[in-house]
Amino acid sequence: MEENLFEQRTDLTRLRQTVESLKSEIGKTIIGQDQMIELLLAGILADGHILIEGVPGVAKTLAAKILSRTISLGFSRIQFTPDLMPSDVIGSSVFNQSQNNFQFKPGPVFSNIVLIDEINRAPAKTQAALFEVMEERQITVDGQTYRLQAPFMVVATQNPIEQEGTYHLPEAQLDRFLFKINVSYPSLEEEIKIVQLHHNFNMDHLLQQVQPILNSSLIESLRAQVRKLHVEDKLIQFITSLVATTRNNKSIYLGASPRASIGILNGAKALAAMRGRDFVIPDDIIFVTPAVLRHRLELMPEKEMEGATTDQVIQEIIQSMEIPR
């Protein structure tokens, strides 16, 4: 009876093969950054938007560009700047003289994979233009609603907030990202390999070698498999208790909403599938929790003055929880 409990109910062979092929293609130009790549792929399977933060030069934009090359879908890139207007992102109505009427001209956000580079360079007015499209996959202009073609995913990069010329993203917008991935500097061994790669090969040529692995129908098929993964009730209770703890923690000024609970659930299911299981275990939840929560929590001012980080507080919360077995 115990053995039947963990018997494989869903054949995840194709999903695992697809994930390995994606990692292989991305690995042609990205050295290291294994956690970033794993969370990027989990984000695709979980149908979520992803925010990548790190100092310049750690391959944030390159990773997003390579990811787009592995998918046979529409791709657009928007470089956010302080003078960017909402209409530059979502589009605007243009007067057609021949037909004597206004016609909507879609902006670059009307694509499948949208890379927003340095998202924190644009002011709040432009950030707000993304609220509807990221949550509802549609745009409303002049009272007319335009739906985006599925699948739709935003991959945004940003430099740390402390850098000059950046704006703090509104909490409502941050909450629309499934994961926030922090990208750190590579290790010395990884950096040696990166420099050797650039010394020996033309990067444009390497990028041309990246082959498409995913298409629209395959993405939808894999996502359907992920949605059907088994999650025990005690694990759902663990997720919700973990998130609820952020709302009454003395170190946290602003806790996470139920959207974070759903994000942890979906992220854990995607990760479990990538690891060849059709059921979620506590390790899946613990792995994705920091990426789901770090951009949704706001620490108390005194904790920030002490030098505490959201990741440290998240780890303290996880360690204080009773892990289901």
C-alpha positions in Angstrom: 0.0 0.0 0.0 2.8 2.4 0.8 4.5 1.6 -2.5 1.3 2.4 -4.5 1.1 5.8 -2.8 4.1 7.0 -4.7 3.5 5.1 -7.9 3.9 7.2 -11.1 0.4 8.2 -12.3 1.5 10.5 -15.2 4.1 9.8 -17.9 6.4 12.7 -17.6 9.0 11.3 -20.0 8.4 13.9 -22.8 8.4 16.8 -20.3 11.7 15.7 -18.8 13.2 15.3 -22.2 12.0 18.7 -23.3 13.5 20.3 -20.1 16.8 18.6 -20.7 16.9 19.8 -24.3 16.1 23.3 -23.2 18.9 23.2 -20.6 21.3 21.9 -23.3 20.4 24.7 -25.7 20.7 27.4 -23.0 24.0 25.9 -21.8 25.6 26.6 -25.2 26.0 30.2 -24.2 25.2 30.5 -20.5 27.8 29.1 -18.0 26.5 28.3 -14.5 23.5 30.2 -13.2 21.7 26.8 -12.7 19.1 28.1 -10.3 18.2 30.9 -12.7 17.7 28.5 -15.6 15.7 26.1 -13.5 13.4 28.8 -12.2 13.0 30.3 -15.8 11.9 26.9 -17.1 9.6 26.4 -14.1 8.1 29.8 -14.8 7.2 28.7 -18.4 5.6 25.5 -17.1 3.7 27.3 -14.4 2.5 30.1 -16.8 4.0 32.9 -14.8 5.9 36.1 -15.3 9.5 36.4 -14.1 11.6 39.2 -12.8 15.4 38.8 -12.9 17.6 41.1 -10.7 21.3 41.5 -10.7 24.2 43.8 -11.4 25.1 44.6 -15.0 27.0 41.9 -16.8 25.7 38.7 -15.2 23.8 37.5 -18.3 20.3 38.5 -17.3 19.3 39.8 -20.7 21.3 37.2 -22.5 19.4 34.4 -20.6 16.0 35.9 -21.6 17.1 36.3 -25.3 18.3 32.7 -25.4 15.1 31.5 -23.8 13.1 33.2 -26.5 15.3 31.5 -29.2 14.3 28.0 -27.8 10.6 28.8 -28.3 9.0 29.0 -31.7 6.8 32.0 -30.7 6.6 35.7 -31.2 9.2 37.6 -29.3 9.6 41.3 -28.6 12.1 43.4 -26.5 11.3 46.7 -24.9 14.1 48.8 -23.4 12.6 50.8 -20.5 13.8 54.4 -20.2 12.7 57.3 -18.0 11.0 59.0 -21.0 9.1 55.9 -22.1 5.3 56.5 -22.4 2.5 53.9 -21.8 1.5 54.1 -25.5 5.1 53.1 -26.4 4.4 49.8 -24.6 0.8 48.9 -25.2 0.1 50.8 -28.4 -2.3 53.7 -29.3 -5.2 54.7 -31.5 -4.0 56.3 -34.8 -6.3 58.3 -37.1 -6.8 56.7 -40.5 -7.5 59.4 -43.0 -8.7 57.1 -45.8 -11.3 55.5 -43.6 -11.9 58.6 -41.5 -11.7 56.7 -38.2 -9.3 55.8 -35.4 -7.5 52.4 -35.6 -5.6 50.7 -32.8 -1.9 50.1 -33.5 -0.6 47.4 -31.2 2.5 48.1 -29.2 5.5 45.7 -28.7 3.7 44.1 -25.7 1.5 42.2 -28.2 3.7 39.2 -28.5 4.2 35.8 -26.8 7.5 36.3 -25.0 8.1 39.9 -24.0 11.5 40.9 -22.7 11.4 44.1 -20.7 15.0 45.2 -20.2 15.8 47.3 -17.1 12.1 47.5 -16.1 12.9 49.8 -13.1 14.2 52.6 -15.4 10.7 53.7 -16.3 8.5 55.8 -14.1 5.2 54.7 -12.3 2.9 55.9 -15.2 4.6 53.5 -17.6 4.8 50.7 -15.0 1.0 51.0 -14.6 0.5 50.2 -18.3 1.6 46.7 -17.5 -0.9 46.0 -14.7 -3.8 44.7 -16.9 -1.8 42.9 -19.5 0.3 40.9 -16.9 -2.8 39.9 -14.9 -5.5 39.5 -17.5 -3.6 39.0 -20.7 -5.5 41.8 -22.3 -5.3 45.6 -23.0 -8.1 48.1 -22.8 -7.6 51.3 -24.9 -10.4 53.9 -25.5 -13.0 51.5 -24.1 -12.0 48.7 -26.4 -10.5 45.5 -25.1 -7.8 43.6 -27.1 -6.9 40.1 -25.9 -3.3 38.8 -26.3 -2.6 35.5 -28.0 -1.6 32.7 -25.7 0.9 31.8 -24.4 2.0 35.2 -23.0 4.9 35.7 -20.7 6.9 38.7 -19.4 10.5 38.3 -18.6 11.8 41.5 -17.0 15.3 42.4 -15.9 16.3 45.1 -13.4 19.4 46.4 -11.8 19.4 46.7 -8.0 17.2 49.6 -6.7 20.1 51.4 -5.1 21.6 52.2 -8.5 21.2 55.8 -9.8 18.3 56.5 -12.2 16.0 53.7 -11.1 12.4 53.7 -9.8 10.9 51.4 -7.2 8.4 49.1 -8.8 4.8 49.4 -7.4 3.9 46.6 -5.0 0.8 45.8 -7.2 3.1 45.2 -10.2 5.6 43.2 -8.3 2.8 40.9 -7.1 2.1 40.0 -10.7 5.5 38.3 -11.1 5.5 34.6 -10.2 9.3 34.6 -9.4 11.9 37.1 -8.7 15.3 35.6 -9.4 18.4 37.1 -7.9 21.4 36.6 -10.1 24.8 36.7 -8.3 28.3 36.9 -9.6 29.7 33.6 -11.1 32.3 31.6 -9.2 36.0 31.9 -10.3 35.8 28.6 -12.2 32.6 29.6 -14.0 34.1 33.0 -14.9 37.2 31.3 -16.4 34.9 29.2 -18.6 32.9 32.3 -19.6 36.0 34.2 -20.7 37.4 31.1 -22.5 34.0 30.8 -24.3 34.2 34.4 -25.5 37.8 34.0 -26.5 37.2 30.9 -28.6 33.9 31.5 -30.2 31.9 34.3 -31.8 28.9 34.9 -29.6 26.6 35.9 -32.5 27.5 32.5 -34.1 26.7 30.7 -30.8 23.4 32.4 -30.5 22.5 31.3 -34.1 23.2 27.7 -33.0 20.5 27.7 -30.4 17.6 25.6 -31.7 13.9 26.0 -30.9 12.5 23.3 -28.7 9.1 24.5 -27.7 6.0 25.6 -29.6 2.6 26.8 -28.6 0.9 23.4 -28.6 3.7 21.7 -26.8 3.8 24.4 -24.1 0.0 24.0 -23.5 0.4 20.2 -23.4 3.2 20.3 -20.8 1.3 22.9 -18.7 -1.8 20.7 -18.7 0.4 17.9 -17.3 1.8 20.2 -14.6 -1.7 21.3 -13.6 -2.7 17.7 -13.0 0.1 16.9 -10.6 -0.9 15.4 -7.2 -0.5 17.6 -4.1 -1.5 16.2 -0.7 -3.8 18.3 1.5 -1.1 18.5 4.2 1.3 20.2 1.7 -1.4 22.8 0.7 -1.9 23.5 4.4 1.9 23.9 4.7 2.0 26.4 1.9 -0.9 28.5 3.2 0.5 28.4 6.8 3.9 29.5 5.5 2.4 32.5 3.6 0.1 33.4 6.5 3.1 33.5 8.8 4.5 36.4 6.8 1.4 38.5 7.8 2.1 38.4 11.5 5.9 38.3 11.6 7.5 41.0 13.7 10.2 41.5 11.1 7.7 42.1 8.2 5.8 45.3 7.5 3.9 44.0 4.5 3.1 40.2 4.2 2.2 38.1 1.2 -1.3 37.6 -0.2 -3.1 34.4 -1.3 -1.6 35.0 -4.7 1.7 34.1 -3.2 0.2 30.8 -1.9 -1.0 30.0 -5.4 2.4 31.0 -6.8 4.2 28.6 -4.5 1.8 25.8 -5.4 2.2 26.3 -9.1 5.9 26.7 -8.9 6.3 23.6 -6.8 4.2 21.5 -9.2 6.3 22.7 -12.2 9.6 21.9 -10.3 8.3 18.4 -9.3 7.4 17.7 -13.0 10.9 18.9 -14.1 12.4 16.5 -11.6 10.4 13.6 -12.9 7.7 13.3 -10.3 3.9 13.6 -10.7 3.6 14.6 -7.0 4.9 17.5 -5.0 7.2 17.0 -2.0 8.2 19.5 0.7 11.6 20.1 -0.9 9.9 21.5 -4.1 7.9 24.0 -1.9 11.0 25.0 0.0 13.0 25.5 -3.2 10.6 27.9 -4.9 9.4 29.8 -1.8 12.2 32.4 -1.7 11.7 33.2 -5.4 7.9 33.6 -4.9 8.1 35.6 -1.7 11.2 37.9 -1.9 9.5 40.6 -4.0 6.2 40.4 -2.1 7.5 41.2 1.4 8.4 44.5 2.8 10.6 44.5 5.9 10.1 46.7 9.0 12.4 49.8 8.7 14.3 48.8 11.8 15.1 45.4 10.3 16.4 47.0 7.1 18.5 49.4 9.2 20.0 46.3 10.8 21.0 45.1 7.4 18.5 42.2 7.2 17.3 40.9 3.9 14.0 39.4 2.8 15.7 36.2 1.9 17.1 35.9 5.5 13.7 36.5 7.0 12.1 33.9 4.6 14.7 31.3 5.6 13.9 32.0 9.3 10.2 31.5 8.6 10.9 28.2 6.8 13.1 26.9 9.6 10.4 27.8 12.1 7.8 25.7 10.3 7.1 22.0 10.9 7.9 20.3 7.6 5.3 17.7 6.6 6.6 14.2 6.1 
